[in-house]
Amino acid sequence: MCPGGYALTMTHERIPERWQRRRILWPAIAIATVAGCSSVPGTGRQRLNFIPSGQMSRLGAETFDDLMSSKTIIDRGPAAASVNRIGQRVIASARELYPSGGLPADWEIVLIEDDTPNAFALPGGRIGVHSGMVDLAGGEDALAIVIGHEVGHVLAEHSAERMSHGLLIVGGLTIGTVAFEDEDDETRAMVIGALGAGATLGIMLPYSRLHESEADELGLMIAANAGYNPREAISLWQRMEREGGGRLEFLSTHPVPQTRINDFQKIMPQAVRLYERSRYRGARSGQ
């Protein structure tokens, strides 16, 4: 496992005897896990990522093009210009803060006509911002924090990390299928179902919440360094809480708004220091 990441390992003593007969699969998983360990820029968290960046970029481009084929893109007007201008400044700030972060050379940031307050990022530097999010943000500072959050996802290579863990989960399910091949169909289906539920509740969703929290932290620092007031993050998520209502965090892929607000308050002093010494501070619309 990567230190600070998920423990997807089993000792020889804990592996059922029938699994040990297929133990050739375990060294491959262990090698992939160790070889793919690296640190997230800015937070230092150890992550697992053994998927080449070029491959992730191609997947991101294909997915983005597919998504955009069914969306209406707003490419004119003050809102589109604001999203693009803020985005470019936030990206420049991210490169300045994390020069060895391996950020993409080229980015595509689009404003999408959609009333839902949302934004998303895909590998390779592709970001979509809904018009509803621009409305909810209500100003450049909050919008910069949203875009910074999406840049944070790309910087931390969260998509590649999730896919890497997904491949290990698939490998585990495959091992489970082989290990219980001698059981009757009902027992086998029950075991595989349990493994699948365990993978979802024990690994994939918690990691998604971790990724969102990490992108919050990175995005806040990036936006602050770009000269946008980080204190607006609190007001933004208070509005998001009113907009989205309460949710059960355990089965959510995102932390609930109050959790995010509490986390922002903890790191706000560091963000404010970046904001106060930012060389971009004071540059507003059109600059």
C-alpha positions in Angstrom: 0.0 0.0 0.0 1.0 3.7 -0.3 1.5 5.2 3.1 -1.6 7.3 3.9 -3.5 5.6 1.2 -5.7 2.4 1.1 -4.5 -0.9 2.5 -5.4 -3.3 -0.3 -3.2 -6.1 1.0 -3.6 -9.4 2.8 -1.0 -11.3 4.7 -0.3 -14.9 3.5 -1.9 -16.2 6.7 -5.1 -14.3 6.1 -5.5 -15.5 2.5 -7.9 -18.5 2.3 -6.2 -21.7 1.3 -8.0 -21.8 -2.1 -6.9 -18.2 -2.7 -3.3 -19.2 -2.0 -3.5 -21.7 -4.9 -3.8 -18.7 -7.2 -1.3 -16.6 -5.3 0.5 -15.7 -8.5 -2.0 -12.8 -8.8 -0.9 -11.2 -5.5 2.7 -10.2 -6.5 1.4 -8.4 -9.5 -1.0 -6.4 -7.4 1.7 -5.7 -4.8 4.2 -4.6 -7.5 1.7 -2.2 -9.1 0.8 -0.7 -5.8 4.4 0.0 -4.7 5.5 1.2 -8.2 2.6 3.6 -8.5 3.1 5.5 -5.2 3.8 9.2 -5.3 3.0 12.4 -3.4 0.3 14.9 -4.1 1.7 18.4 -4.7 0.7 20.8 -1.9 -0.6 18.3 0.6 2.1 15.6 0.5 -0.5 12.8 0.7 0.7 9.5 -0.7 -1.4 8.4 -3.7 -1.6 5.3 -5.9 -1.4 6.1 -9.6 0.1 3.7 -12.1 -1.8 4.9 -15.2 0.3 7.0 -17.7 -0.7 10.7 -17.9 -0.9 10.5 -21.7 -3.5 7.8 -21.5 -5.5 9.7 -18.9 -5.4 12.8 -21.1 -6.7 10.9 -24.0 -9.5 9.5 -21.9 -10.3 12.9 -20.6 -10.4 14.4 -24.1 -12.7 11.6 -25.4 -15.0 12.0 -22.4 -15.1 15.8 -22.6 -16.0 15.7 -26.3 -18.7 13.2 -25.7 -20.2 15.3 -22.9 -20.0 18.5 -24.9 -21.8 16.9 -27.8 -25.0 17.0 -25.8 -24.5 20.4 -24.1 -25.0 24.0 -25.1 -21.7 25.9 -24.7 -21.9 29.7 -24.0 -18.9 31.1 -25.8 -19.9 34.8 -25.8 -20.9 37.4 -23.3 -19.6 38.7 -20.0 -20.1 35.4 -18.1 -18.1 33.3 -20.6 -15.3 36.0 -20.7 -15.2 36.0 -16.9 -15.0 32.2 -16.6 -12.1 32.1 -19.1 -10.3 35.1 -17.6 -10.5 33.8 -14.0 -9.6 30.3 -15.2 -6.4 31.4 -16.9 -5.4 33.4 -13.9 -6.1 30.5 -11.5 -4.1 28.1 -13.7 -1.2 30.6 -13.8 -1.3 30.7 -10.0 -1.3 26.9 -9.7 1.8 26.7 -11.9 3.4 29.3 -9.7 2.5 27.5 -6.4 3.3 24.0 -7.6 6.0 24.3 -10.4 6.7 20.6 -10.3 3.1 19.6 -10.3 3.0 18.4 -13.9 0.0 20.5 -14.9 -1.1 20.2 -18.5 0.3 22.7 -20.9 -3.0 23.5 -22.6 -6.4 23.9 -20.9 -10.0 24.1 -22.1 -12.4 25.8 -19.9 -16.0 26.2 -21.1 -19.2 27.7 -19.7 -22.2 25.4 -20.1 -25.8 26.4 -20.2 -27.2 24.5 -17.3 -29.1 25.9 -14.2 -27.7 23.3 -11.8 -24.8 24.8 -9.7 -22.0 22.5 -10.7 -18.6 22.3 -12.2 -16.3 19.4 -13.2 -12.8 18.6 -14.3 -11.4 15.9 -16.5 -7.8 14.7 -17.0 -5.7 16.7 -19.4 -6.9 20.1 -18.3 -10.6 20.2 -19.3 -13.0 22.1 -17.1 -16.7 22.7 -17.4 -18.6 25.3 -15.4 -22.4 25.4 -15.4 -24.1 28.8 -15.7 -26.0 27.9 -12.5 -22.7 27.8 -10.7 -21.7 31.2 -12.0 -25.1 32.6 -10.7 -24.7 30.9 -7.3 -21.1 32.1 -6.9 -22.3 35.7 -7.4 -18.8 37.2 -7.9 -15.3 36.6 -9.1 -13.8 35.5 -5.8 -16.2 32.7 -5.2 -16.0 31.6 -8.9 -12.2 31.5 -8.7 -12.5 29.2 -5.6 -14.8 26.9 -7.7 -12.4 26.8 -10.6 -9.4 26.5 -8.3 -11.1 23.4 -6.8 -11.4 21.8 -10.3 -7.7 22.7 -11.1 -6.9 21.0 -7.8 -8.5 17.8 -9.0 -6.3 17.9 -12.1 -3.2 18.8 -10.2 -3.7 15.9 -7.7 -4.5 13.5 -10.6 -7.6 12.3 -8.7 -9.1 10.6 -11.8 -6.0 8.5 -12.4 -5.9 7.6 -8.7 -9.5 6.5 -8.7 -9.0 4.5 -11.8 -5.9 2.8 -10.4 -7.8 1.8 -7.3 -10.7 0.7 -9.5 -8.4 -1.6 -11.3 -7.2 -3.1 -8.1 -10.8 -3.6 -6.9 -11.6 -5.3 -10.2 -8.5 -7.5 -9.6 -9.8 -8.3 -6.2 -13.2 -9.2 -7.5 -11.6 -11.4 -10.1 -9.6 -13.2 -7.4 -12.8 -13.7 -5.5 -14.6 -15.2 -8.4 -11.8 -17.7 -9.0 -11.4 -18.5 -5.3 -15.0 -19.5 -4.9 -15.5 -21.3 -8.2 -16.1 -24.6 -6.4 -19.0 -23.2 -4.3 -22.7 -23.4 -5.4 -24.1 -20.5 -7.4 -26.1 -19.0 -4.5 -23.0 -18.9 -2.2 -20.8 -17.6 -4.9 -23.2 -14.8 -5.8 -23.6 -13.9 -2.2 -19.8 -13.7 -1.7 -19.2 -11.6 -4.9 -22.0 -9.3 -3.9 -20.5 -8.8 -0.5 -17.1 -8.0 -2.1 -18.7 -5.5 -4.4 -20.5 -3.7 -1.6 -17.4 -3.7 0.4 -15.4 -2.2 -2.4 -18.0 0.6 -2.9 -18.6 1.5 0.8 -15.1 0.8 2.0 -12.9 2.2 -0.7 -14.4 4.1 -3.6 -16.8 6.5 -1.9 -14.5 7.4 1.0 -11.8 8.1 -1.4 -14.1 10.4 -3.4 -14.8 12.4 -0.2 -11.1 12.6 0.5 -10.5 13.8 -3.1 -13.1 16.5 -2.7 -11.6 17.7 0.6 -8.1 17.7 -1.0 -9.3 19.6 -4.0 -11.0 22.1 -1.6 -7.6 22.7 0.1 -5.6 23.0 -3.1 -8.2 25.1 -4.8 -8.4 27.6 -1.9 -4.6 28.1 -1.9 -4.5 28.4 -5.7 -7.3 31.0 -5.7 -5.8 32.9 -2.8 -2.4 33.0 -4.5 -4.2 34.3 -7.6 -5.4 37.3 -5.7 -9.0 36.2 -5.0 -10.3 36.5 -1.5 -10.4 33.0 0.1 -12.9 34.1 2.8 -15.6 33.9 0.1 -15.3 30.1 0.3 -17.3 30.2 3.6 -20.2 32.3 2.1 -20.2 30.1 -1.1 -20.7 26.9 0.8 -23.3 28.5 3.1 -25.2 29.3 -0.1 -24.5 25.7 -1.4 -26.0 24.4 1.9 -29.1 26.4 1.5 -29.3 25.3 -2.2 -28.7 21.6 -1.7 -30.2 20.9 1.7 -29.0 18.2 4.1 -27.5 14.9 2.9 -26.3 11.7 4.6 -22.5 12.1 4.4 -21.6 8.4 4.8 -23.2 7.5 1.4 -22.2 10.7 -0.3 -19.4 11.2 -2.7 -19.0 14.7 -1.5 -18.5 16.1 2.1 -21.6 17.9 3.3 -21.4 21.7 3.1 -20.9 22.2 6.9 -18.0 19.8 6.9 -16.4 21.8 4.1 -17.0 25.0 5.9 -15.3 23.7 9.0 -12.3 22.5 7.0 -12.0 25.8 5.2 -11.9 27.6 8.6 -9.0 25.5 9.7 -6.8 26.3 6.7 -8.1 29.9 6.2 -5.1 31.6 8.0 -2.7 30.1 5.5 -4.9 31.0 2.5 -5.3 34.6 3.8 -1.5 34.9 4.0 -1.2 33.8 0.3 -3.9 36.3 -0.6 -2.3 39.2 1.2 1.0 38.8 -0.6 -0.4 37.8 -4.0 1.1 39.7 -6.9 -2.3 39.4 -8.6 -4.2 41.1 -5.8 -6.2 44.0 -7.0 -6.4 42.8 -10.6 -10.1 42.6 -11.4 -12.3 42.5 -14.5 -10.5 42.9 -17.8 -7.0 42.6 -16.3 
